[in-house]
Amino acid sequence: MSSTTEIKQAVAQVKPAHPLKVLLEKSVKEIGRALPSGMNPERVVRIALTCITQNPQLAECTPESFMGSLFVLAQLGLEPIAGRAYLLPFNNERKIGDKWETKKEVQAIIGYKGFADLFYRHDSALSIDMQVVCQNDQFDYEYGTRPFLKHKPATGERGEVIGYYAVAILKGNATVFRYMTKEDCMNHGKTHSKTWDKKKNEFYPSSPWAKEGDAMCQKTVLLQLAKILPLSVETQKAISVDETSRDYREGIVDVIDLPSVTAWEEEGHDPVIPKVEPKTTTSIPGGLE
């Protein structure tokens, strides 16, 4: 066998690099320009590659949507790790020309830890705390002209989770809080999350609502509290892009300014978008409903 033939055979056996991974490696400098000071673009790329390893369906999504969601989080200074944010694959149905086509794309979801991080970027912010209330805890609260919240976790078996609250302390010693029952939080998720399957009456298995229900409930309470808090520019942007996707375009760093292309259905489910007009997102998914 000639050396030329051996080389051709060896090359044929080499698995080609996935275009998404190649694009990630090429975009390190652009990601660095999008990141706030103090964040490392190489670390962000490593975390993104880990996300792909942990959820292989991300590699099946369009590179544009993956990079778009990654850049959105980068601009906000959030990493898709440790409950701060998530990169999740969904099916998005778009009208291309006269035909509807289903594309697997990535959406960025911001966790309650991510929103808490953004809260501290406001000049008026001093501290924020989020807690879970269980059945056997000592708990009481009241709104009105003399609001108060008292919570003493049970020392032994705390029992089932019954609610969640978020408390923020601002400069000037102003303290504000919001409490929601677990039922109220879950109903909020069913109403506003794109990951609620109305046909099966359950959240999609890949949804954080299914995997990390307590964390999503805490996020819900925090967002309700945010309605009466001074919000940093980053927090306002985060609310507007939560649970959406944007197509990355080479050379564009401000991906948040690109239009949302969100119209989500998880793989294996029938499309729910009426095939009449192009789908546009006019509300704020995951925002302050």
C-alpha positions in Angstrom: 0.0 0.0 0.0 1.4 3.4 -1.0 2.1 6.1 1.6 -0.4 8.4 -0.2 -3.2 5.8 0.1 -2.3 5.3 3.8 -2.6 9.1 4.4 -6.0 9.2 2.7 -7.3 6.4 4.8 -6.0 7.9 8.0 -7.6 11.3 7.1 -10.9 9.5 6.3 -10.9 7.9 9.8 -10.4 11.2 11.6 -13.7 12.6 12.9 -14.1 16.2 11.7 -14.4 18.9 14.3 -17.9 20.0 15.0 -18.6 23.4 13.5 -19.9 24.7 16.8 -16.7 23.9 18.6 -14.7 25.4 15.8 -16.8 28.6 16.0 -16.4 28.7 19.8 -12.6 28.5 19.5 -12.5 31.2 16.8 -14.7 33.6 18.8 -12.6 33.8 21.9 -11.5 37.4 21.1 -15.0 38.6 20.3 -16.4 37.0 23.5 -13.6 38.8 25.4 -14.9 42.1 24.0 -18.4 41.3 25.1 -17.4 40.4 28.7 -17.2 42.9 31.5 -13.8 43.5 32.9 -12.5 40.8 35.2 -14.0 37.9 33.3 -11.9 35.5 31.3 -13.1 34.6 27.7 -11.1 31.3 27.7 -13.0 30.3 30.9 -16.3 31.1 29.2 -15.4 29.0 26.2 -14.4 26.1 28.5 -17.7 26.3 30.3 -19.6 26.4 27.0 -17.8 23.3 25.8 -18.6 21.6 29.2 -22.3 22.5 28.6 -22.2 20.7 25.3 -20.6 17.6 26.8 -23.2 17.5 29.6 -26.1 18.1 27.1 -25.1 16.7 23.7 -28.3 18.1 22.2 -26.8 21.5 22.3 -24.3 20.4 19.6 -27.3 19.6 17.4 -28.6 23.2 17.6 -27.8 25.9 15.1 -24.3 27.4 15.9 -25.9 30.9 15.5 -28.4 30.4 18.3 -25.8 28.7 20.6 -23.4 31.5 20.1 -26.1 34.1 20.3 -27.3 32.9 23.7 -23.7 32.6 24.9 -22.9 36.1 23.9 -26.1 37.4 25.6 -24.9 35.9 28.9 -21.4 37.1 28.3 -22.7 40.7 27.8 -24.5 40.4 31.1 -21.4 39.0 32.8 -23.1 35.7 33.6 -21.7 32.2 33.1 -23.9 29.2 32.4 -22.8 27.4 35.5 -23.8 26.9 39.2 -27.4 27.9 38.7 -26.6 31.4 37.5 -27.7 30.8 33.9 -28.5 27.9 31.5 -28.1 27.1 27.8 -31.0 24.8 26.8 -32.0 23.3 23.4 -35.5 23.7 22.0 -37.2 23.4 18.7 -38.1 26.7 17.1 -40.5 26.9 14.2 -39.8 29.6 11.8 -41.5 30.7 8.5 -38.8 30.8 5.8 -40.3 32.1 2.6 -43.6 30.4 2.3 -42.8 27.4 4.4 -42.5 26.7 8.1 -39.4 24.9 9.2 -38.4 23.5 12.6 -34.9 24.3 13.8 -33.3 23.1 17.0 -31.9 26.2 18.7 -30.6 27.4 22.0 -32.3 29.7 24.5 -30.6 31.5 27.4 -32.3 31.1 30.8 -31.1 33.2 33.7 -31.3 31.6 37.2 -32.1 33.3 40.5 -28.4 33.4 41.4 -27.7 35.3 38.2 -30.4 37.8 38.9 -29.0 38.2 42.5 -25.6 38.9 41.1 -27.0 41.6 38.8 -28.9 43.2 41.7 -25.6 44.0 43.5 -24.6 46.1 40.5 -27.0 48.9 41.4 -25.6 51.7 43.6 -28.5 51.4 46.0 -28.1 47.7 46.6 -26.7 46.5 50.0 -27.8 42.9 50.3 -30.4 40.4 49.1 -31.5 37.1 50.6 -33.7 34.3 49.3 -35.0 31.5 51.5 -37.2 28.5 51.4 -40.0 28.1 53.9 -40.9 24.6 55.1 -44.0 23.2 56.8 -42.4 22.9 60.3 -40.7 26.3 60.2 -41.8 29.2 62.4 -42.9 31.7 59.8 -45.1 34.8 59.7 -45.4 38.0 57.6 -47.5 41.0 56.9 -47.7 43.6 54.2 -49.1 47.1 54.7 -48.1 50.2 56.7 -46.1 48.1 59.2 -44.7 45.2 57.1 -42.7 42.5 58.8 -41.3 39.0 58.0 -40.2 36.5 60.7 -38.7 33.2 59.8 -37.1 30.7 62.1 -36.2 27.4 60.3 -37.1 24.2 62.3 -34.1 22.6 64.0 -35.2 19.1 63.2 -37.3 17.8 60.3 -38.4 20.9 58.4 -41.1 19.1 56.4 -42.2 19.9 52.8 -41.5 23.2 51.1 -44.5 25.5 51.3 -43.2 28.8 50.1 -40.3 31.1 49.2 -39.4 34.7 49.9 -36.8 37.3 48.8 -35.6 40.2 51.0 -33.6 43.2 49.7 -31.9 45.8 51.9 -31.2 49.1 50.2 -29.1 52.2 51.1 -30.9 54.2 53.7 -31.9 51.0 55.6 -34.9 50.5 53.4 -36.0 46.8 53.5 -38.5 45.3 51.1 -39.6 41.7 50.7 -42.0 39.4 48.7 -43.4 36.0 49.7 -45.1 33.5 47.5 -46.4 30.1 48.2 -45.0 27.1 46.3 -48.4 26.7 44.5 -48.4 30.4 43.4 -44.8 30.0 42.1 -45.5 26.9 40.2 -48.7 28.4 38.7 -46.6 31.4 37.6 -44.2 29.0 35.8 -47.0 27.1 34.1 -48.5 30.4 32.9 -45.4 32.2 31.7 -42.7 29.6 31.0 -42.3 28.4 27.4 -41.2 25.0 28.9 -44.7 24.1 30.1 -46.3 21.3 28.0 -50.0 22.1 27.9 -50.8 18.8 26.3 -49.1 16.6 28.9 -49.8 19.1 31.8 -46.1 19.1 32.8 -42.8 20.9 32.3 -40.5 19.6 29.6 -37.9 17.2 31.2 -35.0 19.4 30.1 -36.6 22.5 31.7 -35.1 24.0 34.9 -38.7 24.0 36.2 -38.6 20.2 36.1 -35.0 19.7 37.2 -34.6 22.6 39.7 -38.1 23.6 40.8 -37.0 25.3 44.0 -34.4 27.4 42.2 -37.0 28.6 39.6 -39.5 29.4 42.3 -36.9 31.5 44.1 -36.2 33.2 40.8 -40.0 33.9 40.4 -40.2 35.5 43.8 -37.1 37.6 43.1 -38.5 38.9 39.9 -41.7 39.9 41.6 -39.7 41.7 44.2 -37.7 43.4 41.4 -40.9 45.2 40.4 -40.4 47.6 43.3 -36.6 47.7 43.4 -34.2 50.1 41.6 -32.8 48.0 38.8 -29.4 48.2 37.3 -29.1 48.5 33.5 -27.8 44.9 33.4 -30.8 43.7 35.3 -33.2 45.4 33.0 -31.5 43.8 30.0 -31.5 40.4 31.7 -35.2 40.6 32.2 -35.8 41.4 28.6 -33.6 38.6 27.2 -34.5 35.8 29.7 -35.9 32.7 28.0 -35.2 34.1 24.5 -32.7 33.3 21.7 -30.8 35.5 19.2 -28.9 34.6 16.1 -25.2 35.4 16.5 -23.6 37.2 13.6 -19.9 37.4 13.1 -18.5 40.8 14.1 -21.5 41.8 16.2 -20.6 42.0 19.9 -23.9 43.6 21.1 -26.0 40.5 20.5 -28.6 41.7 23.0 -29.6 44.4 20.6 -30.5 41.8 17.9 -34.2 40.8 17.6 -35.4 37.8 19.5 -36.3 34.8 17.3 -38.0 32.8 20.0 -40.9 30.5 19.3 -40.2 27.4 21.4 -41.4 23.8 21.4 -39.3 21.0 22.8 -38.2 18.2 20.5 -40.9 15.6 19.9 -43.8 17.9 20.5 -46.2 19.3 17.9 -45.7 22.9 16.9 -48.2 25.3 18.5 -47.6 28.3 16.3 -50.5 29.0 13.9 -49.1 28.8 10.4 -50.6 32.0 9.2 -48.2 34.8 10.0 -44.5 34.9 11.0 -44.0 34.5 14.7 -42.7 37.5 16.6 -42.1 37.9 20.3 -43.7 41.1 21.6 -43.9 40.2 25.3 -41.0 39.7 27.7 -40.6 36.0 28.2 -39.5 35.2 31.7 -39.9 38.9 32.6 -41.9 40.8 35.2 -45.4 39.3 34.4 
